Amino acid sequence: MLKSNFKISISTLISSLSTHSKSLICLPYGAETTADVPRSLETLLATAMDELYDEIKSFLQNLKPHFVFFDFAHWVTEIALEIGCIKTLCYKLASPATSAISLTGKECFHGINCS
């Protein structure tokens, strides 16, 4: 049986931090995903997410969800494995071309072999 639907916002976790780093202060209020910030602030969002590692770990240990969705916080899988019995689902919204470039590290155009 699945636990009831429950969504925690990153904003809630961010506001629970006792110390506010530059990356947290510079983010717009309520920013939770890269869709919420200009491209120039995406690295700050990633840094803020990394700074929430301990809080997210503690949260997941207490909640013990059946699964966790994540995007660029790659360390979520490490936490889930450590806690045990938590499945992780990575989601990324990108075009197939972006995915191909990131996987191969090479750009191919108009059928030119890039290997």
VOBA-1610 file (N, C-alpha, C; in pm, whole numbers, padded with zeros to 5 digits, always signed):
BEGIN
Met+00084-00118+00000Met+00000+00000+00000Met+00089+00124+00000Leu+00058+00216-00088Leu+00137+00340-00096Leu+00094+00438+00012Lys+00191+00514+00058Lys+00157+00618+00155Lys+00077+00726+00084Ser+00012+00808+00160Ser-00070+00913+00100Ser+00015+01009+00019Asn-00048+01073-00076Asn+00023+01171-00159Asn+00080+01280-00070Phe+00208+01307-00086Phe+00274+01407-00002Phe+00381+01473-00085Lys+00377+01604-00090Lys+00478+01677-00165Lys+00542+01778-00072Ile+00674+01769-00062Ile+00749+01869+00015Ile+00813+01963-00085Ser+00806+02089-00061Ser+00869+02182-00153Ser+01011+02211-00108Ile+01095+02231-00206Ile+01234+02266-00178Ile+01239+02397-00102Ser+01146+02486-00129Ser+01141+02615-00058Ser+01129+02593+00092Thr+01048+02495+00132Thr+01032+02464+00274Thr+01164+02419+00335Leu+01235+02332+00263Leu+01364+02286+00313Leu+01466+02399+00317Ile+01464+02484+00214Ile+01558+02595+00210Ile+01533+02688+00328Ser+01407+02717+00357Ser+01377+02810+00466Ser+01410+02748+00602Ser+01425+02616+00608Ser+01459+02551+00734Ser+01608+02558+00766Leu+01688+02599+00670Leu+01832+02609+00695Leu+01862+02717+00797Ser+01951+02687+00888Ser+01985+02786+00990Ser+02083+02890+00939Thr+02165+02854+00844Thr+02259+02950+00787Thr+02220+02974+00642His+02230+03097+00602His+02193+03131+00465His+02319+03163+00385Ser+02349+03077+00291Ser+02466+03098+00207Ser+02432+03197+00096Lys+02534+03242+00027Lys+02514+03336-00083Lys+02422+03275-00189Ser+02437+03146-00216Ser+02355+03084-00319Ser+02207+03087-00284Leu+02174+03072-00156Leu+02034+03077-00115Leu+01979+03219-00119Ile+02059+03315-00077Ile+02015+03454-00072Ile+01991+03509-00212Cys+02070+03465-00309Cys+02060+03518-00446Cys+01947+03458-00529Leu+01888+03352-00480Leu+01780+03289-00556Leu+01648+03363-00535Pro+01564+03368-00638Pro+01432+03429-00620Pro+01350+03349-00520Tyr+01266+03416-00446Tyr+01181+03350-00347Tyr+01097+03242-00416Gly+01093+03125-00359Gly+01012+03016-00413Gly+01076+02938-00524Ala+01199+02970-00563Ala+01266+02897-00671Ala+01289+02753-00629Glu+01242+02659-00710Glu+01257+02517-00681Glu+01319+02439-00796Thr+01303+02488-00917Thr+01355+02417-01033Thr+01424+02517-01125Thr+01494+02464-01225Thr+01560+02552-01322Thr+01459+02634-01401Ala+01335+02590-01406Ala+01231+02667-01474Ala+01197+02794-01396Asp+01232+02798-01267Asp+01199+02912-01181Asp+01307+03020-01177Val+01420+02994-01239Val+01531+03090-01232Val+01585+03119-01371Pro+01643+03238-01390Pro+01708+03265-01518Pro+01830+03173-01534Arg+01869+03150-01655Arg+01982+03061-01685Arg+02107+03099-01604Ser+02128+03226-01583Ser+02247+03273-01512Ser+02249+03229-01365Leu+02134+03190-01310Leu+02127+03149-01170Leu+02116+02996-01151Glu+02120+02921-01260Glu+02104+02776-01249Glu+02213+02712-01165Thr+02336+02761-01175Thr+02444+02703-01094Thr+02421+02733-00945Leu+02364+02849-00915Leu+02333+02879-00775Leu+02224+02786-00722Leu+02128+02753-00806Leu+02024+02660-00766Leu+02084+02522-00737Ala+02176+02479-00822Ala+02242+02350-00801Ala+02324+02352-00671Thr+02392+02463-00645Thr+02469+02476-00522Thr+02378+02474-00400Ala+02266+02545-00408Ala+02170+02547-00298Ala+02117+02407-00272Met+02091+02333-00379Met+02043+02196-00364Met+02148+02110-00294Asp+02274+02124-00335Asp+02382+02048-00271Asp+02394+02083-00123Glu+02369+02208-00089Glu+02376+02251+00051Glu+02261+02193+00135Leu+02160+02141+00069Leu+02047+02080+00139Leu+02064+01930+00159Tyr+02179+01877+00124Tyr+02204+01732+00132Tyr+02163+01676+00269Asp+02216+01732+00376Asp+02187+01679+00510Asp+02040+01689+00547Glu+01976+01801+00511Glu+01835+01819+00541Glu+01749+01719+00463Ile+01783+01700+00336Ile+01706+01606+00254Ile+01727+01463+00304Lys+01850+01430+00341Lys+01877+01296+00395Lys+01795+01271+00521Ser+01795+01366+00611Ser+01719+01353+00735Ser+01569+01341+00706Phe+01521+01423+00615Phe+01381+01421+00577Phe+01341+01284+00523Leu+01425+01228+00433Leu+01394+01098+00374Leu+01404+00985+00476Gln+01497+00997+00570Gln+01508+00896+00675Gln+01382+00894+00762Asn+01328+01011+00789Asn+01207+01019+00872Asn+01081+00980+00797Leu+01069+01022+00672Leu+00949+00995+00594Leu+00946+00852+00540Lys+01062+00801+00499Lys+01072+00668+00439Lys+00972+00649+00323Pro+00984+00734+00222Pro+00890+00722+00108Pro+00922+00597+00026His+00827+00557-00057His+00848+00444-00146His+00937+00482-00263Phe+00927+00608-00307Phe+01010+00654-00418Phe+01032+00804-00410Val+01136+00850-00480Val+01172+00992-00484Val+01203+01028-00629Phe+01143+01134-00678Phe+01176+01190-00809Phe+01288+01292-00788Phe+01384+01295-00878Phe+01490+01396-00871Phe+01537+01430-01011Asp+01604+01545-01021Asp+01659+01582-01151Asp+01811+01590-01141Phe+01866+01705-01108Phe+02012+01716-01110Phe+02079+01691-00975Ala+02005+01656-00874Ala+02064+01622-00744Ala+02100+01474-00746His+02208+01444-00819His+02249+01306-00844His+02272+01225-00717Trp+02303+01291-00609Trp+02333+01223-00482Trp+02209+01168-00413Val+02091+01196-00463Val+01968+01142-00404Val+01971+00989-00408Thr+02027+00932-00515Thr+02035+00786-00524Thr+02125+00729-00414Glu+02233+00798-00383Glu+02323+00752-00275Glu+02249+00749-00142Ile+02172+00853-00115Ile+02094+00859+00010Ile+01992+00746+00013Ala+01923+00726-00097Ala+01820+00622-00103Ala+01880+00484-00081Leu+01996+00458-00140Leu+02062+00328-00120Leu+02105+00310+00025Glu+02154+00416+00085Glu+02198+00409+00224Glu+02080+00381+00318Ile+01969+00450+00295Ile+01850+00430+00379Ile+01787+00294+00350Gly+01782+00258+00223Gly+01723+00131+00181Gly+01574+00142+00155Cys+01526+00055+00067Cys+01382+00044+00034Cys+01322+00170-00026Ile+01404+00258-00083Ile+01352+00377-00153Ile+01396+00367-00298Lys+01300+00370-00387Lys+01329+00372-00530Lys+01349+00517-00573Thr+01439+00538-00667Thr+01461+00674-00718Thr+01427+00678-00866Leu+01369+00788-00906Leu+01330+00810-01045Leu+01390+00942-01091Cys+01485+00933-01183Cys+01548+01054-01236Cys+01467+01103-01355Tyr+01436+01231-01355Tyr+01365+01287-01469Tyr+01440+01410-01518Lys+01447+01421-01647Lys+01511+01537-01710Lys+01428+01574-01831Leu+01399+01700-01841Leu+01326+01750-01957Leu+01426+01813-02052Ala+01455+01742-02158Ala+01551+01791-02256Ala+01516+01732-02392Ser+01562+01798-02494Ser+01535+01746-02628Ser+01627+01627-02655Pro+01588+01541-02748Pro+01675+01427-02783Pro+01814+01473-02828Ala+01822+01586-02897Ala+01952+01636-02942Ala+02041+01672-02823Thr+01984+01737-02722Thr+02059+01772-02603Thr+02108+01647-02533Ser+02024+01548-02522Ser+02062+01422-02458Ser+02175+01355-02535Ala+02167+01355-02668Ala+02270+01291-02749Ala+02404+01361-02731Ile+02402+01493-02729Ile+02527+01568-02711Ile+02586+01541-02574Ser+02502+01539-02471Ser+02554+01516-02337Ser+02607+01374-02321Leu+02550+01277-02391Leu+02597+01139-02380Leu+02725+01115-02458Thr+02736+01177-02577Thr+02853+01152-02661Thr+02960+01258-02642Gly+02920+01377-02599Gly+03017+01486-02587Gly+03053+01546-02722Lys+02983+01504-02826Lys+03013+01552-02961Lys+02886+01602-03027Glu+02901+01699-03110Glu+02787+01750-03184Glu+02791+01695-03325Cys+02680+01641-03372Cys+02670+01587-03507Cys+02561+01665-03581Phe+02592+01709-03700Phe+02493+01784-03778Phe+02481+01726-03917His+02361+01722-03968His+02331+01684-04105His+02394+01551-04144Gly+02386+01452-04057Gly+02432+01318-04091Gly+02583+01301-04092Ile+02659+01401-04051Ile+02806+01387-04051Ile+02845+01294-03936Asn+02929+01196-03967Asn+02974+01102-03864Asn+03065+01176-03766Cys+03032+01173-03640Cys+03110+01248-03541Cys+03197+01156-03455Ser+03209+01030-03495Ser+03292+00941-03412Ser+03437+00944-03452
//
